[in-house]
Structure formats: C-alpha cells, structure tokens
Amino acid sequence: MTTTVLAAGDHFVLPRLLQEELRAAAPSAAGLDVTEIQLPWPHTPFGKVAEVDEASGTEDELIDALRGARICLTQLAPLTERILRACPDLELFCVSRGGPVNTNLEAATRHGVAVCYAPGRNAVATAEHTLALILAAARGIGEVHTDLKHATWRGDYYDYDNCGIEIDGSVVGLVGYGAIGSRVARVLSAMGATVLVHDPYVAPEAVHGIARLVPLDELLGRSRIVSLHARVTDETTGVIGAPQIAAMPPGSVLVNCARGALVDYDAVCDALDSGHLAGAGFDVFPAEPVPAGARLLSTPGVVLTPHIAGASREVAHKAARIVAAEAARFLRGEPLAHCANPEVLGR
C-alpha cells in the first residue's frame, strides 16, 4: 500500500531535508510517495492563520497539498479545523519545533490526528547564542561595534565607569532550567560564575554541582547577570517588569532568548536610560518584526538580534531528523516519542 507523505518545509527546514531524513529513518518502508511544498518563512514572517499562531502558508495551500496524504512533516504549516475537515486521510502531523503552536491540538484530537513535536531541537544553538549575547551585553560589544563601524574609536571604554564585567567571579541568575537553561548553566559554571537558578519545576538534585536553586527574589537581588529560559505561561508572562528590574543590583545585565512576553521592555528601556541596567541582550520581542519606532532600537546599551538564536544548520537537520523518526515509528506501528495528544493513538 502506498503511503503519501507531505514534506511541507520552508527556507530553513528545507523540504528536501525532511524527505532525506524520512527516507533514512524508514529505508524499508514500501511505497512511500513523498511530495514537497516550500512555505515562505522566514522571507515572509510567520503569523496567525485562522485559529493557530506562528504559522506559515495558507489554509488553501495546505488543503491542496495534503489531499490523500496520511502524514505531514513540517515546521510551520498550519493545522486548523478547516484543514482537518478537508483532509480526512491525514493521521500524523509532525511539527519540527519545540511545541506544536501552529496546530489546533483540540481539533486534531477530535479528528483522530496524532500531533508530534521536536523538543530540544535548538537547545544547543540557543544556549550558544545566549552566551554570545551575555558576553556582548556585559562587555558593551554592540555599542563599540556600532561606533567603530562609523569610524569612531571609543578609547573611553577603558574609563573605569565604562568598563564591562567578567563572567568569572560573577553571580549569574537563570530563570528556567530546561534543555537550554541547563546548558547555559554548565558553560557559565565552567567559566567561573556562581550560577543561581529559579525554576519551580526542577528538583535541587538536578542542579547539584552546577547551580543552586533559589527563589526569584533572591536570584534578582544577587545576580549581576540575569538570563531568561522559561516558557510563556500565565504564571511567567511579564515575570520581569519594573519591580523585578529594580531589585537587580545597579549595573546589572539582562538577557532574553526565550520569549518576548516574559519581559516589560519599556521597563528595560527606563532602567537602561537611568543607568540602573548596564546592558541588555535580546533575541525575542513583544512584536516581531520589531516596529520601526520601538524604544529598544534607540536605547543605548542594548544588543539585539532578530530571533535567530535557534538558527543553525545543525538545528535544521536535527529538526528534520526528529520528526522523520516519529514518522518512521508511526509507519512501523511503534509508540511515538513526542506526541502531544497520545490519546488518539489507541483509536
């Protein structure tokens, strides 16, 4: 029996990567008919498609491409109620992201479609990017780079009041200790930092020998550098606002490579303008792309990158490999490793 698979890639997780990894993961699968489409992200920003968020492509495009398909491998294709109604052959929808935010999971469950995702696919890349932003913000690299590109030699950065801080000997606080935060902690500890962690879902033994679990107020009060690694929930939305920034020691640095909704960015700009924060590094923002008039773009002391912490070639390959492995398990009738709605599998 022929199994039709749609490889709905984009300009990062390429359609050919999804197909290559699927054929490598399921070399003995007979009758695989793999079709490809390329979605426009990142050349066109992702956004809301019908009732799902952070998606690329249109419902009509997916309905057409999914006709007869039993499996879909993708990063950003939307999975909506309308698509599910129009594609009754679909049984498995694999999203090569840390969470299936571009899917209507409730509707998929009702329609009997298993949804898989790819936890940890970009943990290494994001951890490395976080460290780059920590170092850049702590040493003022963004400012001096811009000055030097405009032919201004800033020797005054050797003035004591302008000098940055070292990681070695500093107290660094991490809010969140998942796949990314734990990697950042290990590297910072190896660099000589004292690492504090606030994560209510982590046991003390999980950080033993690397960091120490503390309440958030203690972490903020002691850390010269604070880096965020939490998911966005009702509990964590706006977790760093004006009161929390005020609790940080004068001259501290704040870094966020997690999600923009964790931080009050106006409060950050106020703290940078007043000198309470010495620097900040951000890869994520409340609105993306960042609006032209946003304060962050003109506030001194900020190092900014356009949500690229997870952008490495290795991530694209890992993402494709993880979802291809799920599809191979499905074809062999084996349990799925990362299924967001496992209740559909027994049907």
C-alpha positions in Angstrom: 0.0 0.0 0.0 1.3 3.4 -0.9 1.6 5.9 1.9 1.5 9.6 0.8 3.6 12.0 2.9 3.8 15.7 2.5 7.1 17.4 3.3 6.0 21.0 4.0 9.3 22.7 4.5 10.4 26.3 4.4 13.6 28.2 3.7 15.2 26.9 7.0 13.9 23.3 7.5 14.0 22.6 3.8 11.6 20.2 2.1 14.5 18.1 0.9 15.9 17.8 4.4 12.5 16.4 5.6 12.4 13.9 2.7 16.0 12.9 3.1 15.7 12.3 6.8 12.4 10.3 6.3 13.9 8.0 3.8 16.9 7.5 6.0 14.7 6.8 9.1 12.4 4.4 7.2 14.5 2.8 4.5 12.4 -0.4 4.5 9.0 1.4 4.2 7.5 0.3 1.0 5.5 2.6 -1.3 6.4 5.9 0.3 5.1 8.7 -2.0 6.7 11.9 -0.7 5.5 15.3 -2.1 7.1 18.6 -1.3 6.0 22.2 -0.8 8.1 25.1 0.3 6.5 27.6 2.7 7.6 31.3 2.6 9.1 31.6 6.1 11.4 33.4 7.0 11.2 35.6 3.9 7.6 36.2 4.9 7.2 36.4 8.7 5.1 33.7 10.3 1.8 34.8 11.9 -1.7 33.8 12.8 -3.5 31.5 10.3 -7.2 31.1 11.2 -7.2 30.0 14.8 -3.5 28.9 15.1 -0.4 31.0 15.8 3.1 31.3 14.4 2.3 29.6 11.1 3.4 30.0 7.5 1.4 29.3 4.4 -2.4 29.4 3.9 -5.2 27.0 4.6 -6.0 26.7 0.9 -2.4 25.9 0.1 -2.2 23.1 2.7 -5.6 21.7 1.8 -4.5 21.3 -1.8 -1.1 19.8 -0.8 -2.5 17.4 1.8 -5.0 15.7 -0.5 -4.6 12.0 0.1 -1.7 12.5 2.5 -1.5 10.3 5.6 1.5 12.0 7.1 2.7 15.6 7.1 6.2 16.7 8.2 6.6 20.4 8.7 7.9 23.2 10.8 5.3 25.9 10.4 2.5 24.7 8.2 -0.9 25.4 9.9 -3.2 22.7 11.1 -6.6 24.2 11.5 -10.2 22.9 11.9 -10.8 23.7 8.3 -7.8 21.8 7.1 -8.6 18.8 9.2 -12.2 18.7 7.9 -10.9 18.9 4.3 -8.1 16.3 4.7 -9.7 13.1 6.2 -6.8 10.9 5.2 -4.4 12.7 7.5 -3.3 10.6 10.5 0.0 12.1 11.7 1.1 15.8 11.7 4.8 16.2 12.8 5.9 19.7 13.8 9.7 20.2 13.9 9.5 22.7 16.7 9.8 22.7 20.5 6.0 22.8 20.7 3.1 22.4 18.2 1.9 26.0 18.5 0.9 26.1 14.8 -1.7 23.4 15.3 -5.2 23.3 16.7 -4.5 20.4 19.0 -8.0 20.1 20.3 -9.4 19.8 16.7 -6.6 17.4 15.7 -7.6 15.2 18.6 -11.3 15.2 17.7 -10.3 14.3 14.1 -8.1 11.5 15.3 -4.8 13.1 14.0 -1.7 12.5 16.2 0.4 15.6 16.5 4.1 15.3 17.3 6.8 17.9 18.0 10.6 18.1 18.4 11.7 19.1 21.9 15.3 20.2 22.3 15.9 20.6 18.6 17.5 24.0 19.0 18.8 23.8 22.6 22.4 23.8 21.7 22.1 26.7 19.2 20.0 28.8 21.6 22.3 28.2 24.5 25.3 29.2 22.4 23.5 32.4 21.2 22.5 33.2 24.8 26.1 33.1 25.9 27.1 35.3 22.9 24.5 37.9 24.0 25.6 37.7 27.6 29.2 38.4 26.7 28.3 41.1 24.2 26.0 42.9 26.7 28.3 42.5 29.6 31.3 44.0 27.6 29.4 46.6 25.6 30.3 44.9 22.3 27.2 46.1 20.5 27.9 49.8 21.3 31.6 49.7 20.4 30.9 47.7 17.2 28.5 50.4 16.0 30.8 53.2 16.9 33.8 51.6 15.1 31.7 50.9 12.0 31.1 54.7 12.0 34.8 55.3 12.3 34.6 56.4 16.0 37.4 54.9 18.1 36.0 54.7 21.7 39.1 54.6 23.8 37.0 56.0 26.7 35.6 52.4 27.1 38.8 51.9 29.2 37.4 54.5 31.7 36.5 52.6 34.8 32.9 53.7 34.8 32.5 52.4 31.2 34.2 49.1 31.6 32.2 45.9 31.4 32.1 42.9 33.8 33.6 39.5 33.6 31.8 36.2 33.9 34.5 34.7 36.1 33.5 35.5 39.7 30.1 36.9 38.8 26.8 35.7 40.1 24.6 34.8 37.2 20.9 34.0 37.6 18.9 31.8 35.2 15.1 31.9 35.2 14.3 28.4 33.9 16.4 25.3 33.8 15.2 23.2 30.8 17.2 22.0 27.9 18.6 25.4 27.1 19.0 26.9 30.6 20.8 23.8 31.9 23.3 24.0 29.0 23.9 27.7 29.7 24.4 26.9 33.4 27.1 24.3 32.7 29.1 26.6 30.5 28.8 29.6 32.9 29.8 27.4 35.8 32.9 26.2 33.8 33.8 29.9 33.2 33.9 30.5 36.9 30.5 32.0 37.5 28.3 31.3 40.6 25.0 30.2 39.0 21.7 30.6 40.6 18.5 29.1 39.2 14.8 29.8 39.7 12.6 27.0 38.3 9.7 25.7 40.4 9.6 22.5 38.4 13.2 21.4 38.9 14.4 19.4 41.9 17.5 20.5 43.8 19.4 17.4 42.8 19.0 18.3 39.1 21.3 21.3 39.5 23.7 19.8 42.1 27.3 20.7 41.4 26.4 23.2 38.7 24.0 25.7 40.3 21.8 26.4 43.3 18.0 26.7 43.3 16.7 29.9 44.9 13.5 31.9 45.0 13.2 34.5 42.3 13.6 37.5 44.6 16.9 36.1 45.9 18.1 35.5 42.3 17.3 39.0 41.2 18.8 40.6 44.3 22.2 38.8 43.9 22.7 38.4 40.2 24.9 40.8 38.1 23.6 39.0 35.0 20.1 37.5 34.6 19.1 35.3 31.6 15.6 34.1 30.9 14.9 30.5 29.8 11.2 30.0 30.8 8.3 29.1 28.6 5.4 31.6 28.4 2.5 30.7 30.7 0.0 32.7 32.7 2.5 32.4 35.5 5.5 33.6 33.6 4.0 36.3 31.4 5.6 39.6 32.4 7.7 37.9 35.0 10.4 40.6 34.6 8.9 44.1 35.0 9.9 47.3 36.6 9.8 45.9 40.2 12.0 42.9 39.3 14.5 45.1 37.4 14.7 47.5 40.3 15.5 44.5 42.6 18.6 43.7 40.5 21.9 45.2 41.6 22.9 48.5 39.9 24.9 47.9 36.8 23.4 44.5 36.0 22.8 42.9 32.6 19.5 41.3 31.4 19.4 38.8 28.6 16.3 37.2 27.0 16.5 34.5 24.3 13.3 32.8 25.4 10.1 34.7 24.6 9.3 38.4 24.4 6.2 38.1 26.6 8.4 37.4 29.6 9.7 41.0 29.8 8.3 44.5 30.1 10.6 46.1 27.5 9.6 49.7 28.4 10.8 49.0 31.9 14.1 47.7 30.5 14.5 50.9 28.5 13.7 53.0 31.5 16.4 51.1 33.5 19.0 51.4 30.7 18.3 55.2 30.4 18.7 55.7 34.1 21.8 53.6 34.3 20.4 51.0 36.6 20.9 48.4 34.0 24.4 48.5 32.4 23.3 46.4 29.4 20.8 44.1 27.9 20.7 41.5 25.1 17.5 40.4 23.4 16.7 37.9 20.6 12.9 38.0 21.2 10.4 40.8 21.3 6.8 41.6 22.1 6.1 42.2 18.4 8.1 40.7 15.6 9.5 42.2 13.4 10.3 45.0 15.9 8.3 48.1 14.9 10.4 50.9 13.4 9.6 53.3 16.3 10.3 50.8 19.1 12.3 52.3 22.1 14.7 49.4 22.1 16.0 50.4 18.7 17.2 53.8 20.1 18.1 52.9 23.7 21.8 52.7 24.4 23.3 49.6 25.8 21.2 47.0 24.1 22.4 44.2 21.8 19.7 43.0 19.5 19.3 40.0 17.2 16.2 39.2 15.1 15.0 36.0 16.8 17.9 33.9 15.3 19.1 32.1 18.4 17.9 28.8 17.0 19.2 29.4 13.5 22.0 27.0 12.8 22.3 24.4 10.0 22.6 21.7 12.7 19.2 22.7 14.0 17.6 22.3 10.6 19.0 18.8 10.3 18.1 17.9 13.9 14.5 19.2 13.5 14.0 17.2 10.3 15.6 14.1 11.9 13.4 14.2 14.9 10.1 14.4 13.0 11.3 11.9 10.4 12.0 9.4 13.3 8.4 9.9 14.5 7.0 9.2 11.1 9.2 6.1 10.9 7.9 4.9 14.2 4.3 5.5 13.1 4.9 3.5 9.9 6.3 0.6 11.9 3.4 0.7 14.4 5.7 1.7 17.3 5.0 4.1 20.1 5.7 7.8 19.3 8.3 9.5 21.4 6.9 13.1 21.4 3.2 13.0 20.8 1.2 16.0 22.1 -2.1 14.1 22.1 -1.3 10.4 22.7 -5.0 9.6 23.4 -5.7 9.4 19.7 -3.2 6.6 19.2 -5.4 3.9 20.7 -8.3 4.6 18.4 
